[in-house]
Amino acid sequence: MPWTITITSAAHRSLFAQSILLAFWVRLKGILGDYLFEGMEGSWFRYMERQTEVAGLTSAVSLQLASSPGDDFKLTVNICGTTGEAIRANKAGLYSVEVWEPIPGEYLFSGMMASNRRKGEEPAAISAGTSALNVVSFVDGDYTLMLMLGFEVGRHIWHQCF
């Protein structure tokens, strides 16, 4: 028999909602890592969200689902201009894709390396860069980071945050 939780007072409902939101932000920060999370939090996009916040969630992070099992997921994160410019500059000067790990963090890096997009580049001996991670300018000085993720990591993120 399933459990039912009934919260009767408005104060307790508010506290319950705040604890759910806190859990969401903790999971999101754990997935994005400090560098991307701070870049997202510093973006103009997030600033505007905080000014008009209704539910406390964010549209600064989205996940495009895999079209079928085994296909890639696509994680999109709106980041501030400083972070976007730093990633773009690093991308231009990299000699090996392995030195990218600090940018998305260990978890997302392993997801990117497991993506079909990245695996398809390996036979062509593409080692200096990858199309599995891309940064494009967005609006108001922000950038959008797009990261292709292998199916298992993408599915895990979907279950954790979306």
C-alpha positions as CSV (number, residue, x, y, z in Angstrom):
1,M,0.0,0.0,0.0
2,P,1.5,3.4,-1.0
3,W,2.2,6.0,1.6
4,T,0.4,9.3,1.6
5,I,1.8,12.4,3.2
6,T,-0.7,15.1,4.1
7,I,0.7,18.4,5.2
8,T,-2.0,20.6,6.8
9,S,-0.4,23.9,7.7
10,A,0.8,26.4,5.2
11,A,4.1,26.8,7.1
12,H,4.8,23.1,6.9
13,R,3.9,23.0,3.2
14,S,6.3,25.9,2.6
15,L,9.1,24.1,4.6
16,F,8.4,20.9,2.6
17,A,8.6,22.8,-0.7
18,Q,11.8,24.5,0.3
19,S,13.4,21.2,1.2
20,I,12.5,19.7,-2.2
21,L,14.0,22.8,-3.9
22,L,17.1,22.5,-1.9
23,A,17.5,18.9,-2.8
24,F,17.1,19.8,-6.5
25,W,19.8,22.5,-6.3
26,V,22.2,20.1,-4.4
27,R,21.7,17.4,-7.1
28,L,22.1,19.9,-9.9
29,K,25.4,21.3,-8.4
30,G,26.7,17.8,-8.0
31,I,26.0,17.0,-11.6
32,L,27.3,20.3,-13.1
33,G,30.3,20.6,-10.8
34,D,31.4,23.9,-9.2
35,Y,32.8,25.5,-12.4
36,L,29.7,25.1,-14.6
37,F,27.3,25.7,-11.6
38,E,28.9,29.0,-10.8
39,G,29.0,29.9,-14.4
40,M,25.3,29.2,-14.7
41,E,24.5,31.1,-11.4
42,G,26.5,34.1,-12.7
43,S,24.6,34.3,-16.0
44,W,22.3,37.1,-16.9
45,F,19.7,34.5,-17.7
46,R,19.7,33.2,-14.1
47,Y,19.8,36.8,-12.8
48,M,16.5,37.5,-14.7
49,E,15.0,34.2,-13.4
50,R,15.8,35.1,-9.8
51,Q,14.0,38.5,-10.3
52,T,10.8,36.8,-11.5
53,E,11.2,33.5,-9.7
54,V,7.9,31.6,-9.1
55,A,8.8,28.0,-8.3
56,G,12.5,28.3,-7.6
57,L,13.6,26.0,-10.4
58,T,15.5,27.1,-13.5
59,S,15.3,27.0,-17.2
60,A,19.1,27.7,-17.5
61,V,19.7,23.9,-17.7
62,S,17.9,21.7,-20.1
63,L,18.3,18.1,-21.2
64,Q,17.3,16.9,-24.7
65,L,16.3,13.3,-24.4
66,A,17.8,10.5,-26.5
67,S,15.6,9.6,-29.4
68,S,16.0,5.9,-28.7
69,P,17.8,3.7,-26.2
70,G,21.6,4.0,-26.8
71,D,21.4,7.4,-28.4
72,D,23.0,10.5,-27.0
73,F,21.4,13.0,-24.6
74,K,22.2,16.7,-25.0
75,L,22.7,18.8,-21.9
76,T,22.4,22.6,-22.4
77,V,23.6,25.0,-19.8
78,N,23.3,28.8,-20.0
79,I,26.5,30.3,-18.5
80,C,27.9,33.8,-17.9
81,G,30.1,35.5,-20.4
82,T,33.3,35.1,-18.3
83,T,32.9,31.3,-18.1
84,G,31.8,31.1,-21.8
85,E,34.8,33.1,-23.0
86,A,37.2,31.0,-20.9
87,I,35.8,27.8,-22.3
88,R,35.9,29.1,-25.8
89,A,39.6,30.3,-25.4
90,N,40.6,26.9,-23.8
91,K,38.9,25.1,-26.7
92,A,41.0,26.9,-29.2
93,G,44.3,26.1,-27.5
94,L,43.8,22.5,-26.5
95,Y,46.1,19.8,-27.8
96,S,44.1,16.8,-26.3
97,V,40.5,16.3,-25.4
98,E,41.6,14.7,-22.1
99,V,42.6,18.1,-20.7
100,W,39.0,19.2,-21.0
101,E,38.0,17.3,-17.9
102,P,38.1,20.2,-15.5
103,I,35.6,22.2,-17.6
104,P,32.6,19.9,-17.3
105,G,34.0,18.0,-14.3
106,E,34.7,14.3,-14.0
107,Y,31.1,13.1,-14.1
108,L,30.0,15.1,-17.2
109,F,33.4,14.5,-18.9
110,S,33.0,10.7,-18.6
111,G,29.4,11.1,-20.0
112,M,30.8,13.1,-22.9
113,M,33.5,10.5,-23.6
114,A,30.8,7.8,-23.6
115,S,28.7,9.7,-26.1
116,N,28.2,8.3,-29.6
117,R,29.3,11.7,-31.0
118,R,32.7,11.4,-29.2
119,K,33.1,7.7,-30.0
120,G,32.5,8.5,-33.7
121,E,35.4,11.0,-33.6
122,E,37.9,8.5,-32.2
123,P,38.4,6.4,-35.4
124,A,39.2,9.6,-37.2
125,A,42.0,10.3,-34.7
126,I,40.4,13.6,-33.6
127,S,42.2,14.1,-30.3
128,A,42.6,17.9,-30.0
129,G,39.0,18.8,-29.9
130,T,35.5,17.4,-30.0
131,S,32.1,18.4,-31.3
132,A,30.6,16.7,-28.2
133,L,31.2,19.9,-26.3
134,N,30.4,23.3,-27.8
135,V,30.0,26.8,-26.6
136,V,28.0,29.5,-28.5
137,S,27.1,33.0,-27.6
138,F,23.6,33.5,-26.4
139,V,22.0,36.8,-25.3
140,D,23.0,39.7,-23.1
141,G,26.7,38.5,-23.0
142,D,25.8,34.9,-21.9
143,Y,26.9,31.7,-23.6
144,T,25.3,28.4,-24.0
145,L,27.3,25.2,-23.4
146,M,26.1,22.1,-25.2
147,L,27.4,18.8,-24.1
148,M,26.5,15.4,-25.7
149,L,26.2,12.7,-23.1
150,G,26.2,8.9,-23.4
151,F,22.8,7.2,-22.8
152,E,23.5,6.0,-19.3
153,V,24.7,9.3,-17.9
154,G,22.0,11.2,-19.7
155,R,19.3,8.9,-18.3
156,H,20.8,9.3,-14.8
157,I,20.7,13.1,-15.0
158,W,17.1,12.9,-16.3
159,H,16.1,10.9,-13.2
160,Q,18.0,13.1,-10.8
161,C,16.9,16.6,-12.0
162,F,14.1,16.5,-14.5
